[in-house]
Amino acid sequence: MAENVEDAERQLQAEIDNEIEKLKYYLEETDELIEEGDFVEIEVVMSQRQKEIEDESERKKADEQRVRELERQEEFRDQERQMWQEKFNAEL
């Protein structure tokens, strides 16, 4: 189960890294608009980016919740495994 948690963490990190790269791209676009002085377009772009950031934040919260649930499941299974091992050892 530890592998599942580690896999989930690696996947989340990859997704976060991907989102960081997207944000870098969008910030470059925003910088270009500022240099051009196109403030109407800046407002449109910023509104779109804000929505994307909010969506990503919600996805991240859901992913973090899934990781916590996997960790709880792993802990429960470890406890159950230990209980059965103790029961088995007591019967020997």
All heavy atoms as an XYZ file, in Angstrom:
794
protein
N       0.824     -1.201      0.000
C       0.000      0.000      0.000
C       0.861      1.255      0.000
O       0.463      2.266     -0.529
C      -0.927     -0.058      1.228
C      -1.915      1.060      1.277
S      -3.038      0.928     -0.118
C      -4.087      2.273      0.216
N       2.043      1.154      0.615
C       2.941      2.310      0.636
C       3.277      2.734     -0.787
O       3.424      3.924     -1.060
C       4.206      1.986      1.413
N       3.387      1.758     -1.686
C       3.673      2.080     -3.077
C       2.538      2.895     -3.684
O       2.788      3.804     -4.466
C       3.907      0.806     -3.869
C       5.162      0.065     -3.465
C       5.308     -1.257     -4.182
O       4.472     -1.573     -5.057
O       6.259     -1.982     -3.862
N       1.294      2.562     -3.325
C       0.155      3.306     -3.854
C       0.201      4.756     -3.404
O      -0.082      5.660     -4.180
C      -1.166      2.668     -3.417
C      -1.418      1.350     -4.101
O      -0.846      1.069     -5.146
N      -2.252      0.539     -3.513
N       0.555      4.977     -2.142
C       0.647      6.347     -1.626
C       1.785      7.073     -2.326
O       1.626      8.220     -2.755
C       0.837      6.346     -0.093
C       1.123      7.752      0.412
C      -0.389      5.774      0.597
N       2.920      6.403     -2.467
C       4.049      7.020     -3.150
C       3.711      7.313     -4.606
O       4.067      8.370     -5.128
C       5.282      6.130     -3.046
C       5.843      6.054     -1.637
C       6.966      5.041     -1.506
O       7.355      4.420     -2.523
O       7.450      4.876     -0.375
N       3.024      6.386     -5.265
C       2.607      6.606     -6.651
C       1.662      7.800     -6.737
O       1.785      8.634     -7.640
C       1.917      5.367     -7.227
C       2.881      4.213     -7.463
O       4.109      4.461     -7.503
O       2.404      3.077     -7.600
N       0.727      7.884     -5.801
C      -0.220      8.999     -5.785
C       0.512     10.312     -5.572
O       0.219     11.314     -6.231
C      -1.279      8.791     -4.704
N       1.491     10.302     -4.671
C       2.259     11.524     -4.417
C       3.059     11.926     -5.652
O       3.123     13.105     -5.999
C       3.181     11.327     -3.218
C       2.445     11.286     -1.898
C       3.354     10.986     -0.715
O       4.554     10.678     -0.923
O       2.855     11.069      0.411
N       3.687     10.931     -6.314
C       4.449     11.240     -7.531
C       3.531     11.804     -8.612
O       3.880     12.756     -9.312
C       5.166      9.993     -8.037
C       6.478      9.717     -7.342
C       7.285      8.657     -8.080
N       6.695      7.336     -7.983
C       6.892      6.498     -6.979
N       7.657      6.838     -5.983
N       6.319      5.309     -6.982
N       2.349     11.224     -8.749
C       1.400     11.701     -9.751
C       0.964     13.127     -9.436
O       0.905     13.978    -10.327
C       0.189     10.781     -9.814
C      -0.822     11.208    -10.851
C      -2.046     10.300    -10.870
O      -2.148      9.358    -10.110
N      -2.972     10.607    -11.752
N       0.676     13.388     -8.161
C       0.286     14.744     -7.768
C       1.409     15.734     -8.043
O       1.165     16.846     -8.525
C      -0.098     14.788     -6.290
C      -1.416     14.153     -5.913
C      -1.587     14.146     -4.401
C      -2.573     14.885     -6.567
N       2.644     15.343     -7.727
C       3.773     16.242     -7.967
C       3.922     16.524     -9.458
O       4.185     17.654     -9.851
C       5.065     15.644     -7.397
C       6.242     16.598     -7.473
C       6.012     17.869     -6.694
O       5.613     17.817     -5.550
N       6.255     19.004     -7.313
N       3.744     15.511    -10.291
C       3.828     15.701    -11.742
C       2.735     16.657    -12.213
O       2.988     17.536    -13.050
C       3.716     14.365    -12.464
N       1.534     16.500    -11.668
C       0.434     17.393    -12.045
C       0.719     18.822    -11.597
O       0.453     19.784    -12.334
C      -0.879     16.903    -11.441
C      -1.381     15.623    -12.064
C      -2.604     15.055    -11.359
O      -3.187     15.739    -10.499
O      -2.975     13.917    -11.673
N       1.262     18.975    -10.399
C       1.602     20.310     -9.890
C       2.669     20.942    -10.764
O       2.564     22.116    -11.144
C       2.055     20.227     -8.421
C       0.863     19.879     -7.529
C       2.719     21.534     -7.969
C       1.232     19.498     -6.113
N       3.708     20.170    -11.102
C       4.764     20.692    -11.974
C       4.205     21.125    -13.319
O       4.596     22.167    -13.858
C       5.858     19.639    -12.169
C       6.642     19.368    -10.897
O       6.581     20.197     -9.957
O       7.303     18.308    -10.840
N       3.273     20.333    -13.849
C       2.633     20.671    -15.120
C       1.870     21.990    -15.003
O       1.939     22.844    -15.900
C       1.699     19.540    -15.550
C       1.113     19.772    -16.914
O       1.762     20.312    -17.791
N      -0.125     19.338    -17.094
N       1.152     22.161    -13.905
C       0.390     23.397    -13.707
C       1.309     24.599    -13.547
O       1.005     25.696    -14.022
C      -0.545     23.275    -12.502
C      -1.672     22.291    -12.711
C      -2.512     22.593    -13.947
O      -2.855     23.770    -14.168
O      -2.817     21.657    -14.693
N       2.448     24.405    -12.904
C       3.419     25.493    -12.762
C       3.911     25.922    -14.137
O       4.021     27.118    -14.422
C       4.583     25.065    -11.850
C       4.098     24.981    -10.399
C       5.767     26.027    -11.972
C       5.088     24.361     -9.437
N       4.189     24.956    -14.998
C       4.630     25.279    -16.359
C       3.551     26.048    -17.122
O       3.848     26.992    -17.855
C       5.037     24.014    -17.116
C       6.311     23.391    -16.611
C       7.493     24.358    -16.635
O       7.696     25.047    -17.659
O       8.213     24.417    -15.626
N       2.287     25.649    -16.935
C       1.186     26.372    -17.575
C       1.139     27.811    -17.088
O       0.966     28.750    -17.880
C      -0.157     25.702    -17.276
C      -0.411     24.436    -18.017
C      -1.801     23.924    -17.647
C      -2.059     22.524    -18.072
N      -3.379     22.058    -17.620
N       1.284     27.990    -15.780
C       1.240     29.341    -15.221
C       2.379     30.193    -15.757
O       2.179     31.378    -16.061
C       1.287     29.290    -13.684
C       0.016     28.787    -13.012
C       0.251     28.608    -11.518
C      -1.142     29.746    -13.257
N       3.563     29.609    -15.897
C       4.692     30.345    -16.465
C       4.348     30.812    -17.878
O       4.624     31.953    -18.252
C       5.946     29.477    -16.489
C       6.569     29.284    -15.133
C       7.802     28.395    -15.248
C       8.425     28.121    -13.917
N       9.604     27.228    -14.016
N       3.732     29.929    -18.653
C       3.343     30.280    -20.018
C       2.353     31.443    -20.013
O       2.499     32.409    -20.761
C       2.744     29.058    -20.716
C       2.088     29.398    -22.030
C       2.854     29.581    -23.178
C       0.701     29.556    -22.126
C       2.257     29.910    -24.394
C       0.101     29.878    -23.342
C       0.873     30.056    -24.458
O       0.294     30.388    -25.650
N       1.341     31.351    -19.162
C       0.326     32.396    -19.114
C       0.894     33.721    -18.611
O       0.487     34.787    -19.063
C      -0.857     31.965    -18.240
C      -1.631     30.814    -18.834
C      -1.981     29.724    -18.058
C      -2.015     30.814    -20.173
C      -2.698     28.669    -18.595
C      -2.724     29.761    -20.718
C      -3.064     28.696    -19.923
O      -3.775     27.654    -20.451
N       1.836     33.643    -17.694
C       2.442     34.882    -17.204
C       3.254     35.554    -18.297
O       3.288     36.785    -18.378
C       3.308     34.601    -15.977
C       2.531     34.278    -14.704
C       3.488     33.875    -13.593
C       1.667     35.445    -14.273
N       3.904     34.764    -19.137
C       4.624     35.338    -20.277
C       3.653     36.096    -21.181
O       3.944     37.206    -21.628
C       5.330     34.240    -21.071
C       6.526     33.645    -20.371
C       7.120     32.468    -21.135
O       6.745     32.243    -22.301
O       7.963     31.775    -20.548
N       2.498     35.504    -21.435
C       1.480     36.152    -22.263
C       1.023     37.458    -21.619
O       0.877     38.475    -22.284
C       0.294     35.205    -22.450
C      -0.817     35.778    -23.312
C      -2.000     34.821    -23.427
O      -1.998     33.755    -22.815
O      -2.930     35.187    -24.162
N       0.822     37.432    -20.317
C       0.387     38.626    -19.599
C       1.457     39.707    -19.666
O       1.150     40.891    -19.860
C       0.059     38.279    -18.130
O      -0.935     37.255    -18.123
C      -0.458     39.478    -17.380
N       2.705     39.319    -19.496
C       3.805     40.290    -19.594
C       3.814     40.974    -20.965
O       4.023     42.185    -21.068
C       5.150     39.607    -19.340
C       5.357     39.227    -17.890
O       4.630     39.761    -17.019
O       6.244     38.386    -17.621
N       3.574     40.189    -22.013
C       3.541     40.753    -23.368
C       2.394     41.766    -23.493
O       2.553     42.835    -24.094
C       3.377     39.646    -24.405
C       4.598     38.767    -24.548
C       4.348     37.567    -25.456
O       3.273     37.499    -26.100
O       5.229     36.689    -25.507
N       1.233     41.435    -22.931
C       0.086     42.344    -22.995
C       0.370     43.643    -22.233
O      -0.011     44.730    -22.674
C      -1.168     41.673    -22.436
C      -1.727     40.511    -23.256
C      -2.836     39.815    -22.498
C      -2.222     41.010    -24.621
N       1.041     43.529    -21.110
C       1.383     44.726    -20.336
C       2.326     45.605    -21.132
O       2.150     46.832    -21.193
C       1.995     44.330    -18.971
C       0.918     43.707    -18.090
C       2.635     45.535    -18.280
C       1.438     43.062    -16.820
N       3.318     44.993    -21.748
C       4.261     45.748    -22.560
C       3.552     46.449    -23.718
O       3.899     47.574    -24.078
C       5.364     44.834    -23.087
C       6.329     44.379    -22.011
C       7.321     43.352    -22.517
O       7.416     43.138    -23.742
O       8.019     42.766    -21.666
N       2.547     45.786    -24.281
C       1.797     46.372    -25.392
C       0.792     47.408    -24.914
O       0.291     48.204    -25.706
C       1.073     45.267    -26.170
C       2.013     44.306    -26.872
C       1.291     43.098    -27.456
O       0.042     43.041    -27.381
O       1.985     42.201    -27.965
N       0.462     47.379    -23.638
C      -0.488     48.339    -23.086
C      -1.936     48.025    -23.433
O      -2.796     48.901    -23.393
N      -2.254     46.770    -23.747
C      -3.609     46.359    -24.105
C      -4.355     45.956    -22.824
O      -4.488     44.787    -22.492
C      -3.568     45.197    -25.099
C      -4.928     44.875    -25.672
O      -5.939     45.396    -25.157
O      -4.989     44.090    -26.638
N      -4.863     46.975    -22.119
C      -5.438     46.744    -20.799
C      -6.785     46.020    -20.840
O      -7.128     45.306    -19.902
C      -5.538     48.058    -20.033
C      -4.176     48.674    -19.810
C      -3.772     49.791    -20.524
C      -3.296     48.085    -18.931
C      -2.516     50.326    -20.325
C      -2.033     48.615    -18.725
C      -1.647     49.747    -19.432
N      -7.546     46.172    -21.903
C      -8.803     45.433    -22.032
C      -8.500     43.937    -22.157
O      -9.113     43.096    -21.484
C      -9.625     45.931    -23.249
C     -10.830     45.034    -23.490
C     -10.043     47.378    -23.062
N      -7.536     43.620    -22.993
C      -7.146     42.222    -23.164
C      -6.536     41.674    -21.869
O      -6.761     40.514    -21.522
C      -6.156     42.067    -24.327
C      -5.782     40.640    -24.645
C      -6.936     39.788    -25.156
O      -7.949     40.336    -25.625
O      -6.826     38.559    -25.075
N      -5.799     42.507    -21.160
C      -5.230     42.089    -19.879
C      -6.344     41.679    -18.920
O      -6.266     40.646    -18.259
C      -4.370     43.208    -19.249
C      -3.098     43.395    -20.062
C      -4.037     42.895    -17.788
C      -2.284     44.607    -19.651
N      -7.390     42.464    -18.865
C      -8.509     42.157    -17.968
C      -9.165     40.831    -18.349
O      -9.485     40.015    -17.487
C      -9.538     43.285    -18.010
C     -10.629     43.140    -16.989
C     -11.560     44.338    -16.942
O     -11.153     45.441    -17.328
O     -12.711     44.132    -16.525
N      -9.338     40.607    -19.646
C      -9.935     39.347    -20.116
C      -9.037     38.166    -19.748
O      -9.502     37.156    -19.204
C     -10.177     39.399    -21.648
C     -10.540     38.017    -22.187
C     -11.242     40.417    -21.985
N      -7.759     38.308    -20.026
C      -6.813     37.231    -19.751
C      -6.734     36.965    -18.250
O      -6.744     35.810    -17.814
C      -5.418     37.564    -20.328
C      -4.363     36.585    -19.817
C      -5.466     37.549    -21.852
N      -6.678     38.008    -17.462
C      -6.576     37.830    -16.015
C      -7.824     37.134    -15.460
O      -7.728     36.299    -14.566
C      -6.348     39.169    -15.317
C      -4.997     39.799    -15.649
S      -3.589     38.723    -15.314
C      -3.630     38.694    -13.551
N      -8.969     37.464    -15.994
C     -10.202     36.814    -15.568
C     -10.161     35.323    -15.888
O     -10.532     34.477    -15.063
C     -11.406     37.470    -16.241
O     -12.585     36.806    -15.903
N      -9.690     34.990    -17.075
C      -9.572     33.585    -17.468
C      -8.574     32.858    -16.569
O      -8.830     31.733    -16.125
C      -9.104     33.477    -18.924
C     -10.130     33.930    -19.923
C      -9.548     34.051    -21.328
O      -8.333     34.081    -21.508
N     -10.432     34.137    -22.311
N      -7.452     33.503    -16.315
C      -6.418     32.879    -15.479
C      -6.908     32.669    -14.052
O      -6.608     31.652    -13.428
C      -5.126     33.694    -15.461
C      -4.465     33.888    -16.804
C      -4.296     32.578    -17.580
N      -3.854     32.845    -18.918
C      -4.601     32.704    -20.009
N      -5.843     32.270    -19.924
N      -4.119     32.972    -21.193
N      -7.662     33.629    -13.524
C      -8.197     33.493    -12.172
C      -9.102     32.267    -12.078
O      -9.024     31.502    -11.129
C      -8.958     34.762    -11.759
C      -9.513     34.716    -10.360
C      -8.430     34.607     -9.303
O      -7.346     35.158     -9.455
N      -8.717     33.892     -8.238
N      -9.940     32.079    -13.082
C     -10.823     30.915    -13.113
C     -10.009     29.622    -13.174
O     -10.302     28.652    -12.461
C     -11.774     31.015    -14.317
C     -12.659     29.813    -14.515
C     -13.769     29.750    -13.489
C     -14.768     28.670    -13.842
N     -14.758     27.553    -12.952
N      -8.972     29.604    -13.996
C      -8.120     28.419    -14.105
C      -7.412     28.130    -12.783
O      -7.298     26.968    -12.373
C      -7.092     28.609    -15.223
C      -7.728     28.608    -16.598
C      -6.790     29.077    -17.688
O      -5.605     29.382    -17.389
O      -7.228     29.141    -18.841
N      -6.958     29.158    -12.106
C      -6.292     28.991    -10.813
C      -7.270     28.437     -9.787
O      -6.938     27.526     -9.022
C      -5.672     30.316    -10.336
C      -4.476     30.665    -11.226
C      -5.265     30.244     -8.870
C      -3.949     32.069    -11.037
N      -8.481     28.966     -9.771
C      -9.500     28.463     -8.844
C      -9.828     27.005     -9.128
O      -9.943     26.198     -8.197
C     -10.764     29.320     -8.934
C     -10.599     30.715     -8.373
C     -11.763     31.628     -8.697
O     -12.720     31.196     -9.373
O     -11.708     32.806     -8.284
N      -9.956     26.655    -10.401
C     -10.238     25.266    -10.780
C      -9.098     24.350    -10.348
O      -9.334     23.266     -9.810
C     -10.460     25.138    -12.289
C     -11.741     25.797    -12.758
O     -12.584     26.150    -11.906
O     -11.889     25.973    -13.986
N      -7.871     24.788    -10.572
C      -6.713     23.983    -10.199
C      -6.631     23.832     -8.686
O      -6.299     22.761     -8.168
C      -5.415     24.594    -10.734
C      -4.191     23.783    -10.410
C      -4.258     22.354    -10.915
O      -4.930     22.086    -11.924
O      -3.640     21.478    -10.276
N      -6.958     24.878     -7.976
C      -6.951     24.820     -6.517
C      -7.948     23.780     -6.018
O      -7.648     23.002     -5.098
C      -7.284     26.191     -5.945
O      -7.319     26.149     -4.551
N      -9.122     23.739     -6.624
C     -10.133     22.754     -6.248
C      -9.659     21.338     -6.572
O      -9.852     20.413     -5.791
C     -11.463     23.040     -6.952
C     -12.156     24.279     -6.449
C     -12.488     24.216     -4.968
O     -12.965     23.166     -4.497
O     -12.245     25.215     -4.268
N      -9.013     21.164     -7.735
C      -8.480     19.842     -8.099
C      -7.404     19.418     -7.104
O      -7.345     18.264     -6.686
C      -7.917     19.851     -9.524
C      -8.973     19.733    -10.605
C      -8.365     19.467    -11.964
N      -7.496     20.528    -12.432
C      -7.913     21.600    -13.099
N      -9.190     21.751    -13.374
N      -7.061     22.520    -13.486
N      -6.561     20.368     -6.725
C      -5.489     20.064     -5.779
C      -6.072     19.641     -4.433
O      -5.601     18.670     -3.832
C      -4.579     21.274     -5.598
C      -3.437     21.014     -4.664
C      -2.546     22.221     -4.504
C      -1.461     21.925     -3.478
N      -0.726     23.094     -3.096
N      -7.090     20.336     -3.967
C      -7.725     19.964     -2.700
C      -8.292     18.555     -2.781
O      -8.140     17.767     -1.853
C      -8.836     20.951     -2.342
C      -8.338     22.294     -1.884
C      -9.501     23.234     -1.601
C      -9.018     24.632     -1.299
N     -10.137     25.563     -1.107
N      -8.936     18.233     -3.884
C      -9.504     16.893     -4.066
C      -8.390     15.843     -4.101
O      -8.524     14.769     -3.497
C     -10.339     16.835     -5.336
N      -7.287     16.151     -4.776
C      -6.160     15.218     -4.842
C      -5.547     15.008     -3.460
O      -5.214     13.884     -3.084
C      -5.091     15.727     -5.808
C      -5.518     15.642     -7.256
O      -6.490     14.904     -7.552
O      -4.896     16.307     -8.094
N      -5.396     16.088     -2.708
C      -4.836     15.973     -1.364
C      -5.755     15.141     -0.469
O      -5.285     14.349      0.348
C      -4.618     17.360     -0.756
C      -3.468     18.110     -1.399
C      -3.380     19.557     -0.962
O      -4.344     20.083     -0.347
O      -2.339     20.174     -1.231
N      -7.046     15.302     -0.654
C      -8.009     14.517      0.120
C      -7.882     13.030     -0.238
O      -7.940     12.167      0.640
C      -9.427     15.019     -0.130
C     -10.458     14.360      0.748
C     -11.833     14.978      0.570
O     -12.036     15.857     -0.262
N     -12.778     14.521      1.354
N      -7.706     12.733     -1.528
C      -7.527     11.335     -1.946
C      -6.260     10.744     -1.334
O      -6.256      9.595     -0.893
C      -7.466     11.237     -3.473
C      -8.823     11.345     -4.128
C      -8.817     10.862     -5.567
N      -7.699     11.293     -6.362
C      -7.725     12.280     -7.255
N      -8.819     12.944     -7.477
N      -6.647     12.585     -7.942
N      -5.186     11.523     -1.295
C      -3.940     11.037     -0.697
C      -4.141     10.760      0.786
O      -3.709      9.722      1.306
C      -2.786     12.041     -0.915
C      -1.587     11.697     -0.041
C      -2.379     12.072     -2.376
N      -4.824     11.668      1.496
C      -5.085     11.454      2.921
C      -5.925     10.188      3.122
O      -5.668      9.411      4.047
C      -5.774     12.671      3.538
C      -4.827     13.833      3.802
C      -5.472     14.899      4.663
N      -6.670     15.476      4.074
C      -6.701     16.485      3.217
N      -5.575     17.042      2.814
N      -7.843     16.951      2.747
N      -6.903      9.979      2.262
C      -7.744      8.780      2.368
C      -6.910      7.523      2.119
O      -7.057      6.524      2.832
C      -8.917      8.849      1.392
C      -9.838      7.655      1.454
C     -10.479      7.434      2.810
O     -10.696      8.408      3.557
O     -10.757      6.267      3.137
N      -6.033      7.552      1.145
C      -5.155      6.404      0.893
C      -4.254      6.141      2.094
O      -4.021      4.990      2.468
C      -4.295      6.649     -0.353
C      -4.995      6.525     -1.689
C      -4.081      7.001     -2.812
C      -5.446      5.098     -1.939
N      -3.762      7.196      2.709
C      -2.919      7.027      3.893
C      -3.709      6.424      5.047
O      -3.205      5.552      5.765
C      -2.305      8.371      4.305
C      -1.233      8.853      3.346
C      -0.791     10.272      3.594
O      -1.510     11.044      4.294
O       0.288     10.646      3.090
N      -4.960      6.875      5.227
C      -5.810      6.303      6.275
C      -6.083      4.827      6.006
O      -6.052      4.004      6.912
C      -7.129      7.080      6.394
C      -7.005      8.384      7.148
C      -8.375      8.950      7.496
N      -9.130      9.386      6.342
C      -9.071     10.602      5.805
N      -8.300     11.512      6.330
N      -9.804     10.911      4.760
N      -6.357      4.491      4.757
C      -6.603      3.096      4.398
C      -5.360      2.247      4.663
O      -5.456      1.126      5.167
C      -7.007      2.986      2.929
C      -8.387      3.524      2.633
C      -8.690      3.518      1.149
O      -7.899      3.035      0.338
N      -9.834      4.067      0.779
N      -4.213      2.790      4.313
C      -2.963      2.066      4.545
C      -2.752      1.840      6.043
O      -2.386      0.730      6.467
C      -1.789      2.847      3.963
C      -0.460      2.162      4.171
C       0.693      2.949      3.584
O       0.571      4.158      3.374
O       1.737      2.320      3.351
N      -2.989      2.843      6.847
C      -2.842      2.713      8.292
C      -3.815      1.661      8.833
O      -3.441      0.817      9.649
C      -3.099      4.059      8.972
C      -2.895      4.035     10.466
C      -3.130      5.398     11.092
O      -2.922      6.419     10.423
O      -3.529      5.428     12.270
N      -5.059      1.697      8.373
C      -6.055      0.713      8.804
C      -5.619     -0.695      8.436
O      -5.711     -1.617      9.244
C      -7.423      1.039      8.194
C      -8.472      0.017      8.514
C      -9.031     -0.041      9.778
C      -8.885     -0.899      7.554
C      -9.999     -0.992     10.081
C      -9.845     -1.851      7.845
C     -10.402     -1.900      9.120
N      -5.137     -0.874      7.229
C      -4.691     -2.201      6.786
C      -3.495     -2.672      7.607
O      -3.402     -3.853      7.945
C      -4.356     -2.177      5.299
C      -5.580     -2.122      4.434
C      -5.251     -2.239      2.962
N      -6.441     -2.058      2.169
C      -6.632     -1.058      1.325
N      -5.691     -0.164      1.118
N      -7.759     -0.953      0.640
N      -2.584     -1.755      7.923
C      -1.441     -2.128      8.758
C      -1.902     -2.583     10.136
O      -1.398     -3.570     10.675
C      -0.462     -0.961      8.894
C       0.313     -0.687      7.612
O       0.318     -1.550      6.715
O       0.902      0.414      7.514
N      -2.853     -1.871     10.698
C      -3.382     -2.242     12.009
C      -4.078     -3.596     11.942
O      -3.909     -4.440     12.826
C      -4.346     -1.180     12.533
C      -3.682      0.112     12.909
C      -4.686      1.211     13.216
O      -5.887      1.041     13.034
N      -4.190      2.350     13.670
N      -4.858     -3.797     10.905
C      -5.568     -5.062     10.735
C      -4.577     -6.212     10.540
O      -4.725     -7.286     11.138
C      -6.521     -4.965      9.544
C      -7.432     -6.147      9.399
C      -8.442     -5.962      8.286
O      -8.152     -5.260      7.300
O      -9.533     -6.535      8.408
N      -3.554     -5.966      9.735
C      -2.527     -6.981      9.502
C      -1.823     -7.338     10.815
O      -1.596     -8.513     11.120
C      -1.505     -6.454      8.489
C      -0.535     -7.478      7.984
C       0.401     -6.929      6.908
N      -0.309     -6.354      5.783
C      -0.280     -5.048      5.448
N       0.429     -4.193      6.140
N      -0.952     -4.602      4.404
N      -1.515     -6.328     11.610
C      -0.864     -6.562     12.898
C      -1.779     -7.361     13.826
O      -1.331     -8.288     14.504
C      -0.486     -5.238     13.548
C       0.246     -5.402     14.858
C       0.625     -4.066     15.473
O       0.356     -3.010     14.909
N       1.249     -4.114     16.619
N      -3.061     -7.031     13.851
C      -4.017     -7.742     14.688
C      -4.059     -9.218     14.304
O      -4.004    -10.105     15.157
C      -5.414     -7.133     14.555
C      -6.471     -7.855     15.377
S      -8.146     -7.385     14.932
C      -8.309     -8.123     13.309
N      -4.145     -9.499     12.999
C      -4.204    -10.879     12.544
C      -2.896    -11.614     12.830
O      -2.885    -12.796     13.167
C      -4.560    -10.951     11.060
C      -6.009    -10.699     10.820
C      -6.576     -9.600     10.270
C      -7.095    -11.580     11.159
N      -7.949     -9.721     10.236
C      -8.301    -10.928     10.776
C      -7.176    -12.831     11.742
C      -9.543    -11.492     10.960
C      -8.426    -13.394     11.923
C      -9.583    -12.729     11.542
N      -1.788    -10.916     12.696
C      -0.488    -11.523     12.987
C      -0.400    -11.893     14.465
O       0.048    -12.981     14.816
C       0.657    -10.572     12.618
C       2.030    -11.185     12.805
C       2.281    -12.335     11.840
O       1.925    -12.267     10.668
N       2.881    -13.405     12.332
N      -0.854    -10.997     15.325
C      -0.854    -11.276     16.767
C      -1.776    -12.440     17.100
O      -1.437    -13.300     17.906
C      -1.260    -10.017     17.548
C      -0.209     -8.933     17.526
C      -0.693     -7.620     18.117
O      -1.867     -7.518     18.566
O       0.114     -6.665     18.120
N      -2.921    -12.486     16.462
C      -3.871    -13.576     16.681
C      -3.250    -14.903     16.221
O      -3.335    -15.914     16.915
C      -5.178    -13.307     15.953
C      -6.239    -14.325     16.216
C      -7.545    -13.953     15.556
C      -8.596    -15.008     15.870
N      -9.885    -14.676     15.324
N      -2.627    -14.877     15.080
C      -1.971    -16.072     14.538
C      -0.870    -16.544     15.484
O      -0.774    -17.729     15.801
C      -1.415    -15.775     13.149
C      -0.640    -16.902     12.557
C      -1.285    -18.032     12.052
C       0.750    -16.868     12.506
C      -0.577    -19.077     11.501
C       1.459    -17.909     11.971
C       0.807    -19.018     11.465
N      -0.041    -15.608     15.944
C       1.057    -15.940     16.856
C       0.527    -16.490     18.184
O       1.132    -17.387     18.767
C       1.962    -14.742     17.107
C       2.742    -14.355     15.881
O       2.936    -15.153     14.968
N       3.205    -13.121     15.838
N      -0.593    -15.969     18.658
C      -1.179    -16.426     19.925
C      -1.695    -17.857     19.802
O      -1.684    -18.615     20.780
C      -2.299    -15.502     20.354
N      -2.127    -18.239     18.622
C      -2.667    -19.587     18.415
C      -1.550    -20.629     18.265
O      -1.806    -21.814     18.395
C      -3.569    -19.615     17.186
C      -4.849    -18.857     17.388
C      -5.733    -18.852     16.140
O      -5.348    -19.441     15.114
O      -6.808    -18.229     16.206
N      -0.347    -20.169     18.001
C       0.767    -21.116     17.824
C       1.239    -21.613     19.130
O       1.400    -21.748     20.082
C       1.944    -20.462     17.085
C       1.679    -20.170     15.622
C       2.888    -19.463     15.028
C       1.378    -21.435     14.838
